[in-house]
Amino acid sequence: MKYQIQKYSNEHYKEWNNFVAHAKNATFLFHRDFMEYHQDRFEDYSLLVFDKKNNLKAILPANRVGDVLYSHQGLTYGGLVLNKSVLLSEVIQITHSVLRFLSENEIRIIELKIIPNIYNTAPSDEMEYISFLLQAKILRRDTLAIVDLANQIPISRVRKRGIEKGNKINLKVKEVDDFNSFWNELLIPNLKERYNVEPVHSLDEIKLLKMKFPTEIKQYNVYLENKIIGGVTVFETKNVIHPQYISGNKEFNNLYGGLDFLYDYLMNTVYKESKFFDFGISNENNGLNLNESLHYWKESFGARTVVQNFYEIETKNYSLLENVLI
């Protein structure tokens, strides 16, 4: 076999993280410190792919449930992570080796959730093509609302009025290191009242992640006369700014124009030099339904659609890759 597959272990920690730092389709979510904050919830089955000279060529953040391997369920996106120098022909052979390894280890299915292309630092649609070759089943397709910050589409009049409200009453946005006020006064109570759920990250977890990733995780609070009325937790990657959590008090949006004011401030003041602003998805029912009003609200900021694909691949289909290269 041209490539050797190894399961991740702690001895690979530095090598894994160094590969992530230089990969063309990775973000800090693939760093082991991020993946392992919730390691008690998943059986990690991440893989490393080495060539004959023991050079690391690819990694796959993953967890296993029975005979199914998931490109990690604790992450928003995943798939095969590659460096910029890798060629398509190599990725085909790497994927063949990975699927054969999984098949021989009694894993019947692999479910991939491909990283949206805006997060890549170089073109990286290899797995889209290879999924086609493998006769992959599309499990889900989500629509992300994305603002191209360098080529912004004008926002709607309604959004402008919201921004004007915030300016008129002198709202202030401040970056803070303390997550307590936002989590305890706004986020947790609002999620409980509206949806009867809790944040994916507990307060202790987000504090830990902030300590591990101080330049990638930011908290911005909105104040009216020194009282917190809203806030947003932001995940920063090389290309993309993504609000992970946003919440406010009952008057935040309707009376104060808080969401409009806050998003405008982030896009046009704090992150005006960034490439993309990711509002996230508005899908339900595994992508089969679209919350039209929510997606329109995002589009009224000038956001437009990028898709994220989710595939199911039978590992036995590795044989379909054997005669592709001619």
C-alpha positions in Angstrom: 0.0 0.0 0.0 1.4 3.4 -1.0 0.0 5.1 2.1 0.0 4.0 5.7 -3.0 4.9 7.9 -2.6 5.4 11.7 -5.2 6.1 14.3 -4.5 9.3 16.2 -2.8 9.0 19.6 -1.3 11.6 22.0 2.1 11.0 20.5 0.8 12.7 17.3 -0.3 15.8 19.1 2.4 18.2 17.8 2.5 16.7 14.3 -1.3 16.9 14.0 -1.5 20.5 15.1 1.4 21.6 12.9 -0.3 20.0 9.9 -3.6 21.8 10.7 -1.7 25.1 11.0 -0.5 24.8 7.4 -3.4 22.9 5.7 -5.4 24.5 2.9 -8.8 23.4 4.3 -8.5 23.6 8.0 -9.4 26.0 10.8 -8.6 26.1 14.6 -11.6 23.8 15.1 -9.3 20.9 14.0 -6.7 21.7 16.6 -6.6 18.9 19.1 -7.2 21.3 22.0 -10.5 22.3 20.4 -11.5 18.7 19.5 -10.7 17.3 22.9 -12.6 19.8 25.1 -15.6 17.4 24.7 -13.6 14.2 24.2 -15.8 12.4 26.8 -18.8 12.6 24.5 -17.1 10.9 21.5 -15.0 7.8 20.7 -12.2 9.5 18.8 -11.2 7.7 15.6 -9.2 10.4 13.9 -6.7 9.2 11.2 -3.3 10.2 9.9 -2.1 9.3 6.4 1.6 8.9 5.9 3.5 8.1 2.7 6.3 5.6 2.3 8.8 8.1 3.6 6.7 8.7 6.7 5.7 12.2 5.6 2.2 13.2 6.9 0.0 13.8 3.8 -3.5 14.1 5.2 -5.5 13.9 8.4 -9.2 13.0 9.1 -10.8 14.4 12.3 -13.3 11.7 13.1 -15.2 9.7 15.7 -16.7 6.2 15.6 -20.2 5.0 16.5 -20.5 1.2 15.9 -19.8 0.5 12.3 -20.1 4.2 11.2 -17.3 6.7 11.1 -18.2 10.4 11.2 -16.1 13.3 10.2 -16.3 14.5 13.7 -19.7 15.0 15.1 -18.5 17.6 17.6 -17.3 19.9 14.8 -19.3 22.1 12.4 -17.4 20.8 9.4 -14.7 18.3 8.6 -13.6 15.9 5.9 -10.1 15.0 4.7 -7.6 17.8 5.6 -4.9 18.4 3.0 -1.9 20.6 2.5 -1.5 23.0 -0.4 1.0 20.9 -2.3 -1.1 17.7 -2.6 -2.3 16.8 -6.1 -5.7 15.4 -7.0 -4.3 12.1 -8.1 -2.7 11.8 -4.6 -6.0 12.6 -2.9 -7.7 9.8 -4.9 -5.1 7.3 -3.8 -5.2 8.6 -0.2 -8.9 8.2 -0.1 -8.6 4.7 -1.5 -6.2 3.8 1.3 -8.4 5.4 4.0 -11.6 3.6 2.9 -9.7 0.3 2.6 -8.3 0.7 6.1 -11.8 1.5 7.4 -13.4 -1.4 5.6 -10.8 -3.8 7.0 -11.5 -2.5 10.5 -15.2 -3.3 10.2 -16.4 0.2 9.6 -19.1 0.0 7.0 -20.0 3.7 6.4 -18.2 7.0 6.6 -20.3 10.2 6.9 -18.5 13.4 5.7 -19.5 16.9 6.3 -17.4 19.0 3.9 -15.9 22.2 5.0 -17.5 25.1 3.1 -15.1 26.4 0.5 -15.0 30.0 1.9 -13.0 28.6 4.8 -10.3 27.2 2.5 -7.1 29.1 1.9 -6.6 27.5 -1.5 -8.9 25.6 -3.9 -9.9 22.3 -2.3 -12.9 20.5 -3.9 -11.1 17.2 -4.2 -13.5 15.4 -2.0 -16.5 16.7 -3.9 -15.2 15.0 -7.1 -14.1 11.9 -5.2 -17.5 11.6 -3.5 -19.0 11.5 -7.0 -16.6 8.7 -8.0 -17.5 6.8 -4.9 -21.2 7.0 -5.7 -21.7 8.8 -2.4 -25.2 9.5 -1.1 -26.0 13.1 -0.4 -27.5 13.1 3.2 -27.9 16.8 3.5 -27.2 20.1 1.9 -27.2 23.3 4.0 -27.3 26.9 2.8 -25.0 29.4 4.5 -25.6 33.1 4.3 -22.3 34.8 3.5 -21.3 38.4 3.1 -18.3 39.0 0.8 -16.8 41.9 2.9 -14.7 43.2 0.0 -17.6 43.3 -2.4 -20.6 44.1 -0.2 -24.1 44.2 -1.6 -26.0 47.3 -0.2 -28.1 46.5 2.9 -31.8 47.0 2.9 -33.6 50.1 4.2 -35.0 48.2 7.2 -31.5 47.3 8.3 -30.4 50.9 7.8 -33.2 52.1 10.1 -32.1 49.6 12.8 -28.5 50.9 12.6 -29.8 54.5 12.9 -31.7 53.5 16.1 -28.6 52.2 17.7 -26.6 55.2 16.8 -29.3 57.6 18.0 -29.4 56.1 21.5 -25.6 55.8 21.5 -25.2 52.1 21.8 -21.6 51.0 22.5 -19.9 47.8 21.4 -16.9 46.6 23.5 -14.7 43.6 23.2 -14.4 41.9 26.6 -12.6 38.8 28.0 -15.3 38.0 30.5 -18.1 35.7 29.2 -20.0 35.6 32.5 -22.4 38.5 31.9 -23.4 37.5 28.4 -23.8 33.8 29.2 -25.6 34.2 32.5 -27.7 37.3 31.9 -28.6 36.8 28.2 -27.6 33.7 26.4 -28.6 30.9 28.8 -31.9 32.5 29.9 -33.0 33.4 26.3 -32.2 29.9 24.9 -34.1 28.3 27.8 -37.1 30.6 27.5 -37.4 30.4 23.7 -36.2 26.9 22.8 -35.8 25.1 26.1 -32.2 24.3 25.2 -28.8 25.2 26.5 -25.8 26.6 24.6 -23.7 23.9 22.9 -20.7 25.1 25.0 -21.1 25.6 28.7 -19.7 28.7 30.3 -16.7 26.7 31.6 -16.1 25.2 28.2 -16.1 28.6 26.4 -13.8 30.0 29.0 -11.4 27.1 28.5 -11.6 27.4 24.7 -10.9 31.2 25.0 -7.9 30.4 27.1 -6.6 28.0 24.5 -7.6 30.2 21.5 -7.4 33.8 22.6 -7.0 35.3 19.1 -9.7 33.1 17.5 -12.5 33.4 20.0 -13.8 36.9 20.8 -16.7 38.3 22.9 -18.3 41.6 22.0 -21.0 43.0 24.2 -23.4 45.8 23.5 -24.1 48.4 26.2 -26.8 51.0 26.7 -25.6 53.5 29.4 -23.1 50.9 30.7 -25.8 48.1 31.0 -25.3 45.0 28.8 -28.2 44.6 26.5 -26.8 42.2 23.9 -23.7 40.4 22.8 -22.1 38.0 20.3 -19.4 35.3 20.6 -17.3 35.3 17.4 -15.1 32.5 16.0 -12.4 34.0 13.8 -10.6 31.9 11.1 -8.2 32.9 8.4 -10.9 33.8 5.9 -14.1 33.9 7.8 -15.8 35.6 10.7 -18.6 33.6 12.2 -20.9 34.7 15.0 -21.2 31.5 17.1 -23.7 32.9 19.6 -25.8 36.0 19.6 -28.4 37.2 22.1 -30.0 40.2 23.7 -32.6 41.4 26.1 -36.3 41.9 25.0 -35.7 45.4 23.9 -32.4 44.7 22.1 -33.7 44.4 18.6 -37.1 45.9 18.4 -36.5 49.2 20.3 -32.8 49.6 20.0 -32.0 48.1 16.6 -29.4 46.0 18.4 -28.9 43.2 15.9 -28.7 45.6 12.9 -26.3 47.9 14.8 -24.1 45.1 16.1 -23.7 43.2 12.8 -23.0 46.4 11.0 -20.4 47.4 13.6 -18.7 44.0 13.3 -18.7 43.9 9.5 -17.7 47.5 8.8 -15.6 48.4 11.8 -14.1 45.4 13.6 -13.7 43.0 10.6 -13.8 45.3 7.6 -10.4 43.9 6.4 -11.6 40.2 6.6 -12.8 38.2 3.6 -16.2 36.7 4.6 -18.8 37.1 7.2 -20.7 33.8 7.8 -24.3 34.2 9.2 -24.7 30.5 9.3 -27.5 28.3 8.1 -31.3 28.8 8.1 -32.1 25.2 7.3 -34.2 22.6 9.1 -35.0 18.9 8.5 -31.5 18.1 7.2 -31.6 20.9 4.7 -34.9 19.9 3.1 -36.6 23.0 4.5 -35.5 26.7 4.6 -36.6 29.2 7.2 -37.5 31.8 4.6 -37.9 34.8 6.9 -34.6 34.1 8.7 -32.6 33.6 5.5 -34.2 36.8 4.0 -33.2 38.7 7.2 -29.6 37.6 6.6 -29.8 38.4 2.9 -31.0 41.9 3.8 -27.5 42.5 5.1 -26.2 41.6 1.6 -25.5 38.0 2.4 -25.8 35.4 -0.4 -25.7 31.6 -0.5 -22.9 29.1 -0.2 -23.7 25.4 0.3 -22.2 22.8 2.6 -22.6 19.1 1.6 -22.9 16.0 3.7 -22.1 12.7 2.2 -22.5 9.0 3.1 -20.0 6.7 1.6 -19.8 2.9 1.8 -16.2 2.0 2.7 -16.3 -1.1 0.4 -16.5 1.3 -2.5 -12.8 2.0 -2.3 -12.5 -0.4 -5.3 -14.3 2.2 -7.4 -11.1 4.4 -7.2 -8.8 1.8 -8.6 -9.2 2.4 -12.3 -9.9 6.2 -12.2 -6.4 7.3 -13.1 -5.5 6.6 -16.7 
